[in-house]
Amino acid sequence: IDDLKNTTYDFVIAGAGTAGSVLANRLSEDGKYQVLVIEAGVDNANIQNIIVPFLGPTAVNTVVDWNFTSSPQVGMFNRTVPLPRGHVLGGSSSINFMAWNRGSDDLWDNFARLSDDSGWSWNSVAKYNLKVSRLIPPTDGRDTTGEVIPSAHGNGSVLTSLSGYPSEIDPLVSGTAKSLGGRFKYNEDINAGDMIGFGHIQSSVGHGERSSAATAYLVPAINRPNLDVVINSRALKLYASQTIDGVPQIDTLEVAQSADGPRVNVTGTREIILSAGVFGTPQILLLSGIGPKEELTKLNVPVLLESPDVGKHLTDHPLLPGYFVVDAHNSTDPIQRNSTLLAELLQEWETSRTGILVTPPGGGMVAFMKNPSGSFGGFDPSSGPRSGNTEMIFGDGFLPSGNVPLPPNGTYLTVIMAVVSPTSRGTFTLNSTNPFDSPIIDPQLYTTDYDIQSMIQVMKDLDTFLSQPAWNGFVLRPLVDFANDEEREIFARNNSRTVDHCIGTARMGPGGVEGGVVDSHLRVKGVKGLRVVDASVFPQIPENHPQAVVYIMAERASDLIKSAN
Ligand SMILES: Cc1cc2nc3c(=O)[nH]c(=O)nc-3n(C[C@H](O)[C@H](O)[C@H](O)COP(=O)(O)OP(=O)(O)OC[C@H]3O[C@@H](n4cnc5c(N)ncnc54)[C@H](O)[C@@H]3O)c2cc1C
């Protein structure tokens, strides 16, 4: 931060994560504006476990992760759960598990309805979807006819592909779905508008490497003379240098590299944009005195603007692994137990970008399902008929999660189950006024009956699916048996965590501050000069993996910002 030649820019962006990197690129592309990006985390270059797709999960809990932890979860017998977030250029897109879903048409139409802005409808954002990603062939070069619909995809920045190392499980999943149909139907492309059904996973992976907001948006722009990116520096607090007609004009951001280091003020003469993510953004807002009055007063933070929704509506997808002992012939399990084998595979990846390391662990097939019609008295909190209530991901091998340890021998099928239209809502609050203190994050997982019962439903749907003839001889037995729903519920509450899809802490909505923190153009209501562009503005949780939704939103936000300036 000391190297900055000046501290006044047209735009100052807090956070070079998924959304922040898109903004950095788009706002600097025509050379008209001077843009500064402040990123708390580290450089993304040359970090092997964020580049090699198979090693992705090993980046969690390292220097590239903020390592947040939830408060005790009452719906999970008071366990705490890890809440990783990217602490690196590219943000969470640099450490996530790379599943790529643009969301159903219904999701976007619901965003439009909830924000009262048709500009968020699918028809309006479809052009941004085409700008965001480009589907390229998988590294094994196979014919993918029937596995994806190429015409549904664009020619944009993030590279996406199907698994370059298909697993022996994939044809069992697609074959079973094709023969079962109905609630278990096959879906040729879950990114073509209707997400329901069993289909092939598309990942933000190209040529055997992770494609992130850093590699796809930030690095290509980094040498522009009008773009400065500062790393290892935290955005702390916003200031308004003046108030006009009672409206604070936000133009200053305080930055520091450590708790006791010097504070530097930077100025955004046109706008300051918070893209610090679902935890970073509400933290900056609250520290600046923008938030629920009672909470601010309790901590002696002077109230700049009463905005009751800051930190509220935190929503995440609960996740539960299901484990099955299988007779697999090409399982990933030996890799987890044998470092020599892993070293050989790394050598293969280094020399030819082939082998299993070109693909994220977790397998090649995913399903989004509706709960049975008529269940829950017909209640369906999802965005519409093309969005799911639950999800399954079919993983080749034992994917450690929850409290079940990797068994010393044997081969396994892991099915990651999730509730993707949860109704539990949590909170984000400050612990203290020290910006370097960890906040209190309470997603309140499984605090509604709908959420836990939906998880039980998907556990039973999985049993139905795996009892079909295609699995005979492959699935030998479940690792854990359940006699009834009560046992399923206890297992779920004991072993679930989240899919790391949290959203909503600065939600978008119509009307005044009681209707949401930002308006539909993502401007913070009640002040001037400040926007939020990241997953914290989502008015409801996408029924899918959300990174592509963040990218699409950030592309539209870039156009909104340019046209307003
Ligand atoms: C482990 C994990 C796995 C996931 N798997 C998937 C998946 O497979 N598919 C999918 O679609 N989604 C996945 N997600 C979710 C998805 O990656 C996120 O929803 C999305 O990337 C969020 O984008 P964002 O721009 O809101 O925030 P982020 O990308 O997290 O960006 C926020 C940035 O702001 C920085 N920052 C925070 N506070 C400050 C501050 N005070 N000052 C300066 N900088 C700050 C952070 O370091 C970060 O770089 C996963 C997430 C995680 C963590």
The ligand as an ORCA input file, in Angstrom:
! r2SCAN-3c Opt
* xyz 0 1
  C     -14.375    -24.101     -0.294
  C     -15.416    -23.539     -1.214
  C     -15.977    -24.346     -2.194
  C     -16.929    -23.839     -3.067
  N     -17.336    -24.609     -4.114
  C     -18.074    -24.024     -5.088
  C     -18.321    -24.720     -6.296
  O     -17.846    -25.848     -6.514
  N     -19.070    -24.097     -7.251
  C     -19.608    -22.847     -7.053
  O     -20.325    -22.355     -7.919
  N     -19.381    -22.179     -5.910
  C     -18.599    -22.713     -4.946
  N     -18.303    -22.007     -3.833
  C     -18.937    -20.681     -3.643
  C     -18.393    -19.597     -4.566
  O     -17.014    -19.773     -4.790
  C     -18.681    -18.237     -3.935
  O     -20.078    -18.105     -3.733
  C     -18.229    -17.064     -4.788
  O     -16.920    -17.260     -5.269
  C     -18.319    -15.783     -3.972
  O     -17.874    -14.687     -4.726
  P     -17.768    -13.253     -4.044
  O     -17.266    -12.318     -5.081
  O     -19.045    -12.940     -3.375
  O     -16.712    -13.418     -2.858
  P     -15.214    -13.935     -2.890
  O     -14.887    -14.586     -4.169
  O     -15.005    -14.708     -1.645
  O     -14.364    -12.585     -2.841
  C     -14.210    -11.762     -1.724
  C     -12.800    -11.199     -1.768
  O     -12.695    -10.109     -0.866
  C     -11.532    -10.242     -0.095
  N     -11.782     -9.529      1.155
  C     -12.619     -9.879      2.163
  N     -12.616     -8.949      3.122
  C     -11.776     -7.988      2.708
  C     -11.358     -6.743      3.269
  N     -11.827     -6.317      4.436
  N     -10.475     -5.999      2.581
  C      -9.987     -6.409      1.369
  N     -10.341     -7.579      0.809
  C     -11.242     -8.343      1.471
  C     -11.340    -11.724      0.046
  O     -10.018    -12.052      0.402
  C     -11.742    -12.216     -1.341
  O     -10.667    -12.187     -2.238
  C     -17.367    -22.498     -2.924
  C     -16.817    -21.678     -1.942
  C     -15.834    -22.172     -1.103
  C     -15.222    -21.268     -0.083
*
